[in-house]
Amino acid sequence: FGMKDRASALEIYTADPQTISATRELVAGVVSDQYRVFDWLQRNRTFINALRVERNVMFLILTLIILVAAFNIISSMIMLVRSKNADIAVLRTMGASGATVMRIFLMTGASIGLVGTLTGTVIGLLFCWKIGSIQGFVESVSGAELFAAEIYFLSTLPAKVDAAEVGLVIGMALFLSFLASLYPAWRASRIEPAEVLRNE
């Protein structure tokens, strides 16, 4: 107020927002100490921290979902082992070792995890790539605008596929599915063929 033709602030835009810290240090080295230099990361620190927390929470929720799926694999594999007791006993009497039986059930569990992971990955990628079309379809069916511009900061849902995060989730899902198959496979390898065949 009362500054007339004088400026109180100067905004500088960079071509790459990720290099803003280096640009801020460069500008701070040029101007005198009586001026304060800060970037958009510093001005929106609270909001950015909230986004990071939300991102970590979403990753935790995704991990819990994968753990539930892993427990489903464990229960399914245990039931499969119980239903195949006689077949496992026959294999053992024909000369199959415990390691061979364990390898068979490990491959079965890993195959279940692989198919589920690939299916989920494809569906997730399609959802990210077609999020605008999905939003438009939901709005046309419901007759309501999901993200009104006068209420929300964004009128559409932005989606970006991060290859590193996708790879991390795929790797974790495959590892947990393999880990979930270890105990049922070990139980299958410990079945005594003589006892099973005697009870049949």
Buried (B, 14 or more C-beta within 10 A) or exposed (E): EEEEEEEEEEEEEEEEEEEBEEBBEEBEEEEEEEEEBEBBEEEEEEEEEEEEEEEEEEBEEBBEEBEEBBEEBBEBBBEBBEEBBBEBBBBBEEEBEBEEBBBBBBBBBBEBBBEBBEEBBEEEEEEBEEBEEBBEEEEEEEEEEEEEEEEEEEEEEEEEEEEEEBEEBBEBBBEBBBBBBBBBBBBBBEBEBEEBBEEE
